[in-house]
Amino acid sequence: MIPVTLIIDMQGDFFAHKRLSDRRGSLIANINELVTATREAETPLVWVKQEFLPDLSDAPLEVKRGNISIVISGTSGAQILPELDVRSSDNIIIKKRYSAFFGTDLDDLLRSFHCDTLIVAGVNTHACIRATVVDAYQRDYEVILARECIESHDGEHHDMSLRYMDGKLGRGMDNREIRSLLLVRPS
């Protein structure tokens, strides 16, 4: 197993929603715990950010149609939350759509690591997490859903999406299980 930890859209603008705002502290603590385990296992870590131009010309239709000014490149709302343990040596992918694979070099980066397993964390479960997991599955990556590190502004869709993905597209694990899996060394 060659795992890569993928953390999606942990950016300021997404935490304006009350549900995510209320869960921010515990989600950050859990993700930082996952990041620590990833670093201890000396496996790659990739942060994924969604960013759009100020004129929204590169944004998806929903954002353009609604003139929704969110995760605008260069703004504080587009930045990864400052409480997260991001390092300059970490890999960062910028995406323009829900899936971290769509229109990015993520697949090439994962192949350069000889990755066969993705550990997925971040927000929003029903949108960017789910789209990325579907695309990972379609590319034959094993997927681990970091249950304690995935959340959404929509609780009903969060629960439904996790139920759909867990056991079909990937398998849900808590941080303790993921840490054990990461730290197992072949003899």
ChimeraX commands (.cxc) that place a marker at each C-alpha (Angstrom):
marker #1 position 0.00,0.00,0.00 radius 0.5
marker #1 position 1.32,3.43,-0.98 radius 0.5
marker #1 position -1.05,5.98,0.59 radius 0.5
marker #1 position -1.41,9.70,-0.02 radius 0.5
marker #1 position -3.47,11.92,2.27 radius 0.5
marker #1 position -5.69,14.35,0.38 radius 0.5
marker #1 position -7.27,17.25,2.30 radius 0.5
marker #1 position -9.92,19.13,0.36 radius 0.5
marker #1 position -11.23,22.72,0.59 radius 0.5
marker #1 position -10.39,23.58,4.19 radius 0.5
marker #1 position -10.69,27.27,3.29 radius 0.5
marker #1 position -12.12,30.23,5.17 radius 0.5
marker #1 position -15.09,30.97,2.91 radius 0.5
marker #1 position -16.54,27.49,3.34 radius 0.5
marker #1 position -16.69,27.96,7.10 radius 0.5
marker #1 position -19.11,30.89,6.86 radius 0.5
marker #1 position -21.90,28.28,7.00 radius 0.5
marker #1 position -23.16,27.82,10.57 radius 0.5
marker #1 position -22.87,24.02,10.64 radius 0.5
marker #1 position -19.22,24.11,9.50 radius 0.5
marker #1 position -18.48,27.07,11.75 radius 0.5
marker #1 position -19.85,25.12,14.74 radius 0.5
marker #1 position -17.71,22.09,13.86 radius 0.5
marker #1 position -14.58,24.02,12.89 radius 0.5
marker #1 position -12.57,23.37,16.08 radius 0.5
marker #1 position -13.11,19.61,16.21 radius 0.5
marker #1 position -12.65,19.20,12.45 radius 0.5
marker #1 position -9.36,21.12,12.55 radius 0.5
marker #1 position -8.12,19.08,15.54 radius 0.5
marker #1 position -8.99,15.82,13.75 radius 0.5
marker #1 position -7.39,16.89,10.48 radius 0.5
marker #1 position -4.22,18.04,12.26 radius 0.5
marker #1 position -4.11,14.63,13.98 radius 0.5
marker #1 position -4.37,12.97,10.55 radius 0.5
marker #1 position -1.65,15.29,9.18 radius 0.5
marker #1 position 0.64,14.33,12.09 radius 0.5
marker #1 position 0.09,10.62,11.41 radius 0.5
marker #1 position 0.77,11.19,7.71 radius 0.5
marker #1 position 4.03,13.01,8.46 radius 0.5
marker #1 position 5.11,10.37,11.00 radius 0.5
marker #1 position 4.54,7.67,8.36 radius 0.5
marker #1 position 6.54,9.77,5.88 radius 0.5
marker #1 position 3.80,9.49,3.29 radius 0.5
marker #1 position 2.77,12.31,0.93 radius 0.5
marker #1 position 0.25,14.96,1.85 radius 0.5
marker #1 position -1.73,16.99,-0.70 radius 0.5
marker #1 position -3.87,20.02,0.14 radius 0.5
marker #1 position -6.56,20.89,-2.40 radius 0.5
marker #1 position -7.95,24.41,-2.71 radius 0.5
marker #1 position -10.75,25.73,-4.84 radius 0.5
marker #1 position -10.08,29.21,-6.25 radius 0.5
marker #1 position -11.76,31.46,-8.78 radius 0.5
marker #1 position -10.83,34.68,-10.53 radius 0.5
marker #1 position -12.56,37.84,-9.25 radius 0.5
marker #1 position -14.71,38.03,-12.42 radius 0.5
marker #1 position -15.77,34.36,-11.90 radius 0.5
marker #1 position -14.89,33.57,-15.53 radius 0.5
marker #1 position -13.31,30.28,-14.41 radius 0.5
marker #1 position -16.09,29.34,-11.95 radius 0.5
marker #1 position -18.75,26.64,-12.46 radius 0.5
marker #1 position -22.19,27.61,-13.75 radius 0.5
marker #1 position -23.90,27.72,-10.34 radius 0.5
marker #1 position -21.34,30.23,-9.05 radius 0.5
marker #1 position -21.48,32.33,-12.24 radius 0.5
marker #1 position -25.28,32.34,-12.43 radius 0.5
marker #1 position -25.62,33.36,-8.80 radius 0.5
marker #1 position -22.67,35.78,-8.99 radius 0.5
marker #1 position -21.43,34.08,-5.81 radius 0.5
marker #1 position -18.18,35.66,-4.71 radius 0.5
marker #1 position -16.53,32.74,-2.93 radius 0.5
marker #1 position -12.91,31.51,-2.69 radius 0.5
marker #1 position -11.65,34.35,-4.83 radius 0.5
marker #1 position -7.95,33.98,-5.56 radius 0.5
marker #1 position -5.82,36.18,-3.31 radius 0.5
marker #1 position -8.51,36.75,-0.66 radius 0.5
marker #1 position -8.40,35.51,2.92 radius 0.5
marker #1 position -11.50,33.39,2.23 radius 0.5
marker #1 position -9.56,31.38,-0.34 radius 0.5
marker #1 position -6.74,30.62,2.09 radius 0.5
marker #1 position -6.44,27.33,3.93 radius 0.5
marker #1 position -7.49,27.80,7.55 radius 0.5
marker #1 position -4.52,29.15,9.52 radius 0.5
marker #1 position -4.98,26.64,12.36 radius 0.5
marker #1 position -4.12,23.75,10.03 radius 0.5
marker #1 position -0.57,22.38,9.94 radius 0.5
marker #1 position 0.29,23.29,6.35 radius 0.5
marker #1 position 3.99,23.45,5.49 radius 0.5
marker #1 position 5.77,25.00,2.54 radius 0.5
marker #1 position 7.02,21.54,1.55 radius 0.5
marker #1 position 3.45,20.22,1.20 radius 0.5
marker #1 position 1.85,19.76,-2.21 radius 0.5
marker #1 position -1.02,22.11,-3.07 radius 0.5
marker #1 position -3.45,21.58,-5.94 radius 0.5
marker #1 position -5.78,24.34,-7.17 radius 0.5
marker #1 position -9.09,23.17,-8.61 radius 0.5
marker #1 position -11.96,24.92,-10.36 radius 0.5
marker #1 position -14.68,22.27,-10.01 radius 0.5
marker #1 position -15.91,19.82,-7.37 radius 0.5
marker #1 position -13.52,17.00,-8.18 radius 0.5
marker #1 position -9.85,17.45,-7.29 radius 0.5
marker #1 position -9.07,15.45,-10.45 radius 0.5
marker #1 position -11.02,17.61,-12.92 radius 0.5
marker #1 position -8.68,19.90,-14.87 radius 0.5
marker #1 position -5.76,19.46,-12.44 radius 0.5
marker #1 position -2.53,17.49,-12.41 radius 0.5
marker #1 position -3.57,15.50,-9.32 radius 0.5
marker #1 position -3.58,12.14,-11.09 radius 0.5
marker #1 position -0.05,12.76,-12.45 radius 0.5
marker #1 position 1.14,13.80,-8.98 radius 0.5
marker #1 position -0.34,10.68,-7.38 radius 0.5
marker #1 position 1.25,8.48,-10.03 radius 0.5
marker #1 position 4.63,10.12,-9.36 radius 0.5
marker #1 position 4.24,8.94,-5.74 radius 0.5
marker #1 position 3.24,5.44,-6.99 radius 0.5
marker #1 position 0.07,5.96,-4.98 radius 0.5
marker #1 position -2.53,3.22,-4.87 radius 0.5
marker #1 position -4.52,4.44,-1.85 radius 0.5
marker #1 position -6.06,7.84,-1.11 radius 0.5
marker #1 position -6.97,8.94,2.39 radius 0.5
marker #1 position -9.61,11.63,1.86 radius 0.5
marker #1 position -10.52,14.43,4.29 radius 0.5
marker #1 position -12.08,17.89,4.12 radius 0.5
marker #1 position -15.34,19.55,3.06 radius 0.5
marker #1 position -18.07,19.41,1.66 radius 0.5
marker #1 position -19.04,15.73,1.82 radius 0.5
marker #1 position -21.88,15.85,-0.69 radius 0.5
marker #1 position -20.00,17.91,-3.28 radius 0.5
marker #1 position -16.20,18.08,-3.50 radius 0.5
marker #1 position -15.47,15.05,-1.32 radius 0.5
marker #1 position -17.97,12.85,-3.13 radius 0.5
marker #1 position -16.94,14.01,-6.63 radius 0.5
marker #1 position -13.26,13.41,-5.82 radius 0.5
marker #1 position -13.97,9.99,-4.32 radius 0.5
marker #1 position -16.01,8.95,-7.38 radius 0.5
marker #1 position -13.18,10.07,-9.67 radius 0.5
marker #1 position -10.57,8.29,-7.52 radius 0.5
marker #1 position -12.64,5.11,-7.62 radius 0.5
marker #1 position -12.95,5.37,-11.42 radius 0.5
marker #1 position -9.14,5.58,-11.58 radius 0.5
marker #1 position -8.78,2.41,-9.45 radius 0.5
marker #1 position -7.41,4.07,-6.32 radius 0.5
marker #1 position -8.35,2.44,-3.04 radius 0.5
marker #1 position -10.12,5.11,-0.99 radius 0.5
marker #1 position -10.14,5.56,2.76 radius 0.5
marker #1 position -12.74,8.00,4.03 radius 0.5
marker #1 position -11.29,9.73,7.10 radius 0.5
marker #1 position -14.66,9.82,8.91 radius 0.5
marker #1 position -13.60,12.21,11.69 radius 0.5
marker #1 position -12.05,14.55,9.11 radius 0.5
marker #1 position -14.95,14.93,6.66 radius 0.5
marker #1 position -17.82,17.36,7.12 radius 0.5
marker #1 position -20.41,19.39,5.24 radius 0.5
marker #1 position -22.54,22.48,5.67 radius 0.5
marker #1 position -25.54,20.23,4.94 radius 0.5
marker #1 position -25.98,17.53,7.58 radius 0.5
marker #1 position -28.54,15.46,5.70 radius 0.5
marker #1 position -26.45,15.30,2.54 radius 0.5
marker #1 position -23.32,14.65,4.60 radius 0.5
marker #1 position -24.87,11.57,6.19 radius 0.5
marker #1 position -26.38,10.32,2.94 radius 0.5
marker #1 position -23.14,10.79,1.00 radius 0.5
marker #1 position -21.04,8.99,3.61 radius 0.5
marker #1 position -23.51,6.09,3.64 radius 0.5
marker #1 position -23.33,5.91,-0.15 radius 0.5
marker #1 position -19.53,6.03,-0.38 radius 0.5
marker #1 position -18.61,3.82,2.60 radius 0.5
marker #1 position -18.35,0.22,1.43 radius 0.5
marker #1 position -19.04,1.04,-2.21 radius 0.5
marker #1 position -16.41,3.58,-3.31 radius 0.5
marker #1 position -14.17,3.41,-0.28 radius 0.5
marker #1 position -14.11,2.45,3.36 radius 0.5
marker #1 position -14.63,4.70,6.32 radius 0.5
marker #1 position -12.03,4.68,9.07 radius 0.5
marker #1 position -11.41,6.78,12.17 radius 0.5
marker #1 position -8.05,8.43,12.85 radius 0.5
marker #1 position -6.90,5.64,15.17 radius 0.5
marker #1 position -7.47,3.05,12.44 radius 0.5
marker #1 position -5.79,5.24,9.82 radius 0.5
marker #1 position -2.77,5.85,12.07 radius 0.5
marker #1 position -2.37,2.09,12.58 radius 0.5
marker #1 position -2.65,1.49,8.85 radius 0.5
marker #1 position -0.09,4.21,8.03 radius 0.5
marker #1 position 2.43,3.10,10.59 radius 0.5
marker #1 position 2.45,-0.57,9.57 radius 0.5
marker #1 position 5.83,-1.18,7.95 radius 0.5
marker #1 position 6.45,-4.13,5.65 radius 0.5
marker #1 position 9.08,-6.49,7.07 radius 0.5
marker link #1:1,2 radius 0.2
marker link #1:2,3 radius 0.2
marker link #1:3,4 radius 0.2
marker link #1:4,5 radius 0.2
marker link #1:5,6 radius 0.2
marker link #1:6,7 radius 0.2
marker link #1:7,8 radius 0.2
marker link #1:8,9 radius 0.2
marker link #1:9,10 radius 0.2
marker link #1:10,11 radius 0.2
marker link #1:11,12 radius 0.2
marker link #1:12,13 radius 0.2
marker link #1:13,14 radius 0.2
marker link #1:14,15 radius 0.2
marker link #1:15,16 radius 0.2
marker link #1:16,17 radius 0.2
marker link #1:17,18 radius 0.2
marker link #1:18,19 radius 0.2
marker link #1:19,20 radius 0.2
marker link #1:20,21 radius 0.2
marker link #1:21,22 radius 0.2
marker link #1:22,23 radius 0.2
marker link #1:23,24 radius 0.2
marker link #1:24,25 radius 0.2
marker link #1:25,26 radius 0.2
marker link #1:26,27 radius 0.2
marker link #1:27,28 radius 0.2
marker link #1:28,29 radius 0.2
marker link #1:29,30 radius 0.2
marker link #1:30,31 radius 0.2
marker link #1:31,32 radius 0.2
marker link #1:32,33 radius 0.2
marker link #1:33,34 radius 0.2
marker link #1:34,35 radius 0.2
marker link #1:35,36 radius 0.2
marker link #1:36,37 radius 0.2
marker link #1:37,38 radius 0.2
marker link #1:38,39 radius 0.2
marker link #1:39,40 radius 0.2
marker link #1:40,41 radius 0.2
marker link #1:41,42 radius 0.2
marker link #1:42,43 radius 0.2
marker link #1:43,44 radius 0.2
marker link #1:44,45 radius 0.2
marker link #1:45,46 radius 0.2
marker link #1:46,47 radius 0.2
marker link #1:47,48 radius 0.2
marker link #1:48,49 radius 0.2
marker link #1:49,50 radius 0.2
marker link #1:50,51 radius 0.2
marker link #1:51,52 radius 0.2
marker link #1:52,53 radius 0.2
marker link #1:53,54 radius 0.2
marker link #1:54,55 radius 0.2
marker link #1:55,56 radius 0.2
marker link #1:56,57 radius 0.2
marker link #1:57,58 radius 0.2
marker link #1:58,59 radius 0.2
marker link #1:59,60 radius 0.2
marker link #1:60,61 radius 0.2
marker link #1:61,62 radius 0.2
marker link #1:62,63 radius 0.2
marker link #1:63,64 radius 0.2
marker link #1:64,65 radius 0.2
marker link #1:65,66 radius 0.2
marker link #1:66,67 radius 0.2
marker link #1:67,68 radius 0.2
marker link #1:68,69 radius 0.2
marker link #1:69,70 radius 0.2
marker link #1:70,71 radius 0.2
marker link #1:71,72 radius 0.2
marker link #1:72,73 radius 0.2
marker link #1:73,74 radius 0.2
marker link #1:74,75 radius 0.2
marker link #1:75,76 radius 0.2
marker link #1:76,77 radius 0.2
marker link #1:77,78 radius 0.2
marker link #1:78,79 radius 0.2
marker link #1:79,80 radius 0.2
marker link #1:80,81 radius 0.2
marker link #1:81,82 radius 0.2
marker link #1:82,83 radius 0.2
marker link #1:83,84 radius 0.2
marker link #1:84,85 radius 0.2
marker link #1:85,86 radius 0.2
marker link #1:86,87 radius 0.2
marker link #1:87,88 radius 0.2
marker link #1:88,89 radius 0.2
marker link #1:89,90 radius 0.2
marker link #1:90,91 radius 0.2
marker link #1:91,92 radius 0.2
marker link #1:92,93 radius 0.2
marker link #1:93,94 radius 0.2
marker link #1:94,95 radius 0.2
marker link #1:95,96 radius 0.2
marker link #1:96,97 radius 0.2
marker link #1:97,98 radius 0.2
marker link #1:98,99 radius 0.2
marker link #1:99,100 radius 0.2
marker link #1:100,101 radius 0.2
marker link #1:101,102 radius 0.2
marker link #1:102,103 radius 0.2
marker link #1:103,104 radius 0.2
marker link #1:104,105 radius 0.2
marker link #1:105,106 radius 0.2
marker link #1:106,107 radius 0.2
marker link #1:107,108 radius 0.2
marker link #1:108,109 radius 0.2
marker link #1:109,110 radius 0.2
marker link #1:110,111 radius 0.2
marker link #1:111,112 radius 0.2
marker link #1:112,113 radius 0.2
marker link #1:113,114 radius 0.2
marker link #1:114,115 radius 0.2
marker link #1:115,116 radius 0.2
marker link #1:116,117 radius 0.2
marker link #1:117,118 radius 0.2
marker link #1:118,119 radius 0.2
marker link #1:119,120 radius 0.2
marker link #1:120,121 radius 0.2
marker link #1:121,122 radius 0.2
marker link #1:122,123 radius 0.2
marker link #1:123,124 radius 0.2
marker link #1:124,125 radius 0.2
marker link #1:125,126 radius 0.2
marker link #1:126,127 radius 0.2
marker link #1:127,128 radius 0.2
marker link #1:128,129 radius 0.2
marker link #1:129,130 radius 0.2
marker link #1:130,131 radius 0.2
marker link #1:131,132 radius 0.2
marker link #1:132,133 radius 0.2
marker link #1:133,134 radius 0.2
marker link #1:134,135 radius 0.2
marker link #1:135,136 radius 0.2
marker link #1:136,137 radius 0.2
marker link #1:137,138 radius 0.2
marker link #1:138,139 radius 0.2
marker link #1:139,140 radius 0.2
marker link #1:140,141 radius 0.2
marker link #1:141,142 radius 0.2
marker link #1:142,143 radius 0.2
marker link #1:143,144 radius 0.2
marker link #1:144,145 radius 0.2
marker link #1:145,146 radius 0.2
marker link #1:146,147 radius 0.2
marker link #1:147,148 radius 0.2
marker link #1:148,149 radius 0.2
marker link #1:149,150 radius 0.2
marker link #1:150,151 radius 0.2
marker link #1:151,152 radius 0.2
marker link #1:152,153 radius 0.2
marker link #1:153,154 radius 0.2
marker link #1:154,155 radius 0.2
marker link #1:155,156 radius 0.2
marker link #1:156,157 radius 0.2
marker link #1:157,158 radius 0.2
marker link #1:158,159 radius 0.2
marker link #1:159,160 radius 0.2
marker link #1:160,161 radius 0.2
marker link #1:161,162 radius 0.2
marker link #1:162,163 radius 0.2
marker link #1:163,164 radius 0.2
marker link #1:164,165 radius 0.2
marker link #1:165,166 radius 0.2
marker link #1:166,167 radius 0.2
marker link #1:167,168 radius 0.2
marker link #1:168,169 radius 0.2
marker link #1:169,170 radius 0.2
marker link #1:170,171 radius 0.2
marker link #1:171,172 radius 0.2
marker link #1:172,173 radius 0.2
marker link #1:173,174 radius 0.2
marker link #1:174,175 radius 0.2
marker link #1:175,176 radius 0.2
marker link #1:176,177 radius 0.2
marker link #1:177,178 radius 0.2
marker link #1:178,179 radius 0.2
marker link #1:179,180 radius 0.2
marker link #1:180,181 radius 0.2
marker link #1:181,182 radius 0.2
marker link #1:182,183 radius 0.2
marker link #1:183,184 radius 0.2
marker link #1:184,185 radius 0.2
marker link #1:185,186 radius 0.2
marker link #1:186,187 radius 0.2
view
